[in-house]
Amino acid sequence: MSCACSIPIYYELPDSEPPIGAAALEGDQDTDIAVVGGGLAGLAVALSLVERGAKPVVLEAAQVGDGASGRNGGFLQLGWAADDERVEAALGSTDAAVLFEAAKDAVALVKARVARHAIRTEVTPGIVEASFFAGEDELRRRADLLARRHGVPFEHLDRAKLKELYRTSVYRGGVLDPCSVHLDPLALTRGYARAVLAGGGRLFEHSPVHALVPEPGGIRLVTAQGRVRARQVVLATSVYGQDPDGRAAWALLPVMTYALVTEPLGRRLEEAIRAPYAVFDDRFAMGYWRPLPDGRLLWGGKIGLTDAPRGLEAAMLADLRWIFPQLGSVAAERVWSGRMGFTRHRMPLATPLGPNLWLATGFCGHGLGTTTAVGELLAAALLEGDRRIDLLARFGRPWAGGVFGPLAAQLLYGWLELRDHVRLRRMGSTTIS
C-alpha cells in the first residue's frame, strides 16, 4: 500500500458530515480579533476568545484539520515539547511552574470541552513512556520527580509489570502518566471549530491570507475574494501552506513523522496489548502506538524531511513486528505522513510581533494539549491583560537555519538514529532500519 497523497487522515469523515463554516471569505468583514489558521492552534485561540465573550474571525487556507492537527497520533499529554529540565533552566523553577500548571490545566480543559461540546471522540486515560535504555532505578526516580513536579501520581512500571500489559520483551520498563489521555485528533479539531461557531465566532475555509496590511488601529488581511479588518491578528499557521508574514517560517523547521493504521485485528490485538494506554518510547526517532476503539492499531514514529520516503510502509510494519512478533502477519490499512513545525528550543512561538500582531505556532509535535494552553494564555493576554504569555516569549524566536536547516537536521537525525541503533545492538536487540 502506498502513502495517501490527498488528505491522508486515518479517521474518515462520514459522507453526511456537514461542512464547517463558510466555503470561502467573500467581501469585507470587520472584527476585533482575527486568527489566521484553522488547525488546532488557531481554533484553540479562537475558542478561548469565544469563551471570554469575543467574536473572532478564523481564516483557514484549506480545510479544518487537514494538516498536522488531523494527522497526529492523538496523544494529549502533560507538559511541553521541551524537557521539563530545559524549561526550568530557562525560566527558573518558579516561572517554570507557571507553565507546567498551564499545560496541566489545558489537559483538563480539553477533556471538559469534549464533554461540554459533545465532541465525537472517545477519551481514553493513560499514556506510558516505555524505555529501551533506562534502568529500573532511573525510571523510578523519573516517576517520583514527575509526580512531585506536576502533582500527578505517575507510576513506575518495572519490566515484568510492563510485559503483563504489553506482550513484548523489548522494553526495560516504563512510566505511566494516568492524567494524560489519547483521543481522535481530527474529531477534536473539528469539534473546536463547531464550538467556535456556536459561540458566535466566524470561520472561513479555503481562504488563504495573501497579505497583512497595517492600518491605523489594526491590520487588514487580504484574501483572493475578500478582506478582514481586525484590531488584533493572531498568526497560527505552521509549516503547511504559506506564512503571510514570513517571521513564523523564519523560526520553524518542517519535520515529518509517519504513521499507519492496521487492519482490524480482533482477538490478535487483545492477545498482544492488554491495557488501554497509549505508548511512546525513548528512541530519538520516537516510536508511538495506541489501540483504537474499533480494534485497529495506530503505529507511528520515525523522523524525516520528506513526505513519503522510499520503503516507508515496509519499515513501519517491520518496527511493529519487531516489538510484537505475534502480529507478524498484520497488514496496513492506511499509511500517511504529518508535517510538524519545530523550533530550536522546542517551545512554542507565542509572542507579539508588533502592537497588533501575535504568533501562536511551533508546537513541535506536542500540540494536542499545548495549543489549548497557549490559547488560554493568549486569550487572557488579549482580553484581560494577563501577562503569563510573556514567559513563552522569553524563549525567543531563534532562526531555524533557512535552506540549510533541513540539511543540518538530516545529518543530526541520522547520527542520533545511528546512536540508538548501536545502543540497542549492544543491549542484544535489533533495530529497524
N, C-alpha and C positions, 0 to 999 in steps of 0.2 A: 504493500500500500504506500502510495506516495503522499507527501505532505499536502494538505489542503492549501489552496492559494487565495481564496476569496476572503471569507471571514471565518477562519478555522476555529470556531468556538465549540467546545465539547457539549455544552448544554443547548440543544437545538430549540429554537422558539417554535411553538405550535403555529400552524397556519392561521389560527384565529387570533393570534396576538395582535392587538391594535397598535398602530404606530404611536410613538411618544412625541408629544409636542407638535409644532407646525413643521411642514415639509421643508420650508426654507424661509429665511427672512426676506420680506419684500417691503419696500418703502422705508419710512423713518420711524424709529422708536426712541423714546426718552426714558431714562431710568436713573436712579441714584447710583446703583452698582451694577456693572456688567461683568460677567465671568466668561472668559474665553476657554473653552474646553469642556466637553460633556462626558469626560471619563469620571472615574470615582473621585479624583481630586477636585475637579471643578464642581461636581454635584454635591460633594461633602461641604464645600464652602457655601454653595447656594442654599443647601438645606439648613445649615446653621444660621444663615442670614434670615431665611424664611421663619425659622422657629423663634427668631427675635423680632419679628414683625416687619422685616424688609421684603421688598418685591423685586428681586434681581432678575435680570435678563441673562440667559445662558445661550451662548453661540457654540455649536458643535460642527466641526468641519465635515464629518461623515455621519455615523450613526452612534447613538448612545451605547457605550460598552464594546465597540468593535476593536479597540486597541488592547493595551495590556490589562485594562480593567475587566475585560471579559475573557481573557486567555490565561489567567494565572491559576495557581493551584488551589486557591480558596483557603489559605491559612490566615486566620485572624489572630495575631499574636501580640502579647505584651511587648513593650519596649520599642526601640527604634532600630533601624538597619545597622547603625554603628554599634559596636560593642559598648556595653554599659561602662566599662572602664575608660574607653575613649571619651565618652560623654562627660564623665566625672573629671577626667584630666583637663578637658577643655573649659569646663564651666565651674568646677569646684563642686563639692558634694551637696551644698545647699541648693544651688541653682539647678544642678542635675536632677535633684529630687523633684523639682517642679515639673520638669519634662517627663520624668518617669511616671509621675502621678497623672499628667495629662494623657499619656499613652494608655495607662491603665483605665482611666475614665472613658477613653474612647472605645475600648473593647466593650465595656458595659453599655455604652451608649448605642453602639451598633446593634448589640443584642436587643436592647429596648426598642430601637427603631424597627427592627424586623417584626417584633410583636405589634407595635403601635400601628404600623402601616400595612400589616398583613402581607409582608413581602414573601413571595413564594419560594422559600428555601428551608430545608432542614438545617438546624444549628446544632452541631454535634460537639459536645465538650471534649477537651483534652488534646494536647499536642505533645509528642515525645521527641526529644533530641536523642537519637541513637548514635553511640560513639564507636568508631573503629579504633580510636587511638588512646583515649583516656582510660586510666586505671580506676579501680573502684574507689580509692581514697579521693582522687581528684574529682570524680563525679559526685561523691557525697559532699565534698566541700562546695562544689558548684551549686548543688541543690540548696544547701544551707544558706549560701551567700545570696542567691536569687530570692529565697524566701524572706530574708531579712530586708533586702533592698526594695522588694515590690509588695511585701505584705501578703503574699500568696503562698499556700503550703505546697511548694514544689517538692516532689518526691524522688528520691534516688531509687533507680531500678537496677539491681545487680544483674549479672549475666544470666543467672538461672531464671529470675523473675521475668526479664525481657523475653527470654526464649519461651516461657509459658504463654506470653501474649502473642508473640510472632515466631512462627516455627522456622527459624533460621539460626544458624550458628555463627554468622559473620560478625555480629556486634559484641562488644565487650561489656556493654551496659548502657544506661541512659538516664535521662532526667525527664520526669513527667510534669508538665505545666497543666494543672487542672482548670485554670481560669480561661485560657485561650481556647478557641473553637475553630472548627472548619465548616465551610458552607459553600453555596453556589455563588461565585463572584459576579457572574453576569446577572443573576436574579437580584443580587444586592444592588448593583449599579442601576439597573432599570427601575428597581423599587425606589431608590433615592430620587430618580428623575420624576417618577409619578408623584412622590411626596412633595417635591418642589412645586410641581404644577398645582397640586391640591392646595398648597399653602399660598397660592397667589403669584408664584413666580412664572416667568415666561421662558420657553425653551424652543430654540430653532435648530433643527438638524440641517445637514447639507448646507451650512452657512459658514464657510471658511473666512476668516478675517484676513484681509489683504494688507491693511494699513491701520496704524493708530495715529491719529492726527490730534496733537494738543490744541485745545481751545480754551478760552477764558473760563475758568471754573471747572474744567473737566477734560475729557478726551472723546473724540469722535472715532468710532470703529466702523471701518468701511468693508462691506462685503460686495459680492458681484451684483446683487439686486437691491441692496438696502443699506441703511446706516443706523447705528445706535449712538445716541449722545448720552454719556454717562458722567457722573461726578467722580466716581472711582471705578477703576478697572482692575480685575484680578486675572493674571495670565496663568492658566492651569493646563497649558499644553505640555507635552513631553517630547518624545522622540518619534512620534507618528505625525505626519503632516508638517506644515511649515510654521515656524515660530515667527509671528508677525512683528516682534520687537527685535529679536536677534540675540539679546543678552541671556536668555534662558539656554538656547542652544550652545552658546559660548562656554557654558559651565557643565554641560551634560555629555556623557559618553553613552552612545547607544550600545547596549549589551543584550545579546539574545540568550534566552533559555528555551528549553524544549520540553514537550510533554506528549503523552499519549494516553488514551483510554482503551482498556482492553474490551474484548467481547464480554458479554455476561458470563460470570464464572460459576454461579450456583454454589454447590457444596464445596467446590475446589477452593473458593475464596475463604469459606469458613474454616477449612482444614489448615490453611496457611496463616490466616490472620484471625486471631481470636479476641481482639479488642477493637473498639470503635475509633480509637485515636488516630489522628494524622501523625505522620512520622517524617522527620528530616534528619540527615546525618551530618557528620563533621568533616567530610571531604571538602577541599576548596571548591570544586565544581559540585556543590551540594546536590545529593540525591534527595528526592522527597516523594512521598506517596500517601495515598489515603483511600480507604474503601468508600465507594459511592453508595447512596441509598438504594440504587437499582441493581446492586450486585456486580457492578463493574469495578475495576481498579484503576484509579488515576495514578500514573507514574511519570515523574518529571525529573529534570536535572540537566547537567552539562551546561557549559557556558561557551558562547562563541560570538562571532561578529557577523555571521551570515544567516539568512532566513532558513535555508534548507541545506545544510551540509550533506555531502555525499554519504550514503550509508546510515543516515540518522535513525531510521526505524529499526534497522538491524542492531545498531549499537544500544538503543534504548531497551529493546527486548533482551539483549544479551545481559545488560545490567540487571534487569528484573529476574532473569533466570539464574544469574549468579547468586543473588540474595535469596531467591525462593526456587531452588531446583525443582521442587514438586510442581511448579507451574511452567514447566519447560515447554509444553505444547500450546501455551496461550498465544492467541493472535491479537494484534492491534486492530481496533475498530476505527480509530481516528488518531492522527498524528498532527501536531501543529507547533508553531513557534510563537514566542511572545517577545516583544522588544521593550526593554526597561531603560529608563533614564537614570544613569548612575552619576553621582557626584564624587569628587576625590575624597571628601571627608565622610561619605556615606550618610550624611544627614540631609534632610530636605532643604530646598531653597525656598524659604518662606520669609521674604524680605521685601521692603519697599525699594522700587527702582526710581521713584520720584514722588512728588507730593500727591499724585493721583493714581499711581500705578504700582501694583504689587505682583510678586511672583509666588506661586504655590505649585512646586514641581520637584522632581528629582527624588522620588521615594525609594529608589534603589532596591526594588523587588520586595519591599516590606510595607506596601502601601495600603493593604486592606484595612488596617486599623489606624495607621498614622495619617492617612488622608483625613479621617474624621477628627483626629487630634488637631491637625493643622486647621481644618475647617472651623473648629470651635475657637481656637486661639485667634485666628484671623478675623472671624466674625465679631468676637469680643473686642478686638482692637479697633475695628472699623466703626462699630456701633456704640461701644461702651467705654472706649478709652483704656481698655486693659492692655498692659504692656508686656505680658508674658511672652508674646510673639518675638520680642526683642532678643530673647535667649537663643532662638534659632538663627537670627540674623548675625549673632556673634561668630558663627562658624564661617561666615564669609561666602564668597562666590568664586572659588578658585577656578582658573582656566582648566578645561578638560583636555587640552592638547591639540585642538583643531584637527587638521588632517593627519597629524602624527599620533593623535590619541589612540585610534584603533590599532595601529601597528604596535605601539608600546604595550597596549593592553594585551594583544595577542601573544606577544613574547612573554609577558609576565604570567598570563594564564597558562600558557604551555609549560612554563617552568614549574609552577605550583602544582599542576596536574601530574607532572612527572615526579615531583617530590612525593605526592601521595601514593603514586604507583610504586615507588621504591619502598616507602614505609610499609605498605601493605604486603609487598613481597617478603620483606624481612620478617614480618609477623606470620607468614605462612599462608596469606590469602593471595588471590589473583585478582587484579583489577581488570576493568573492562576498557578496551581501547576506544 
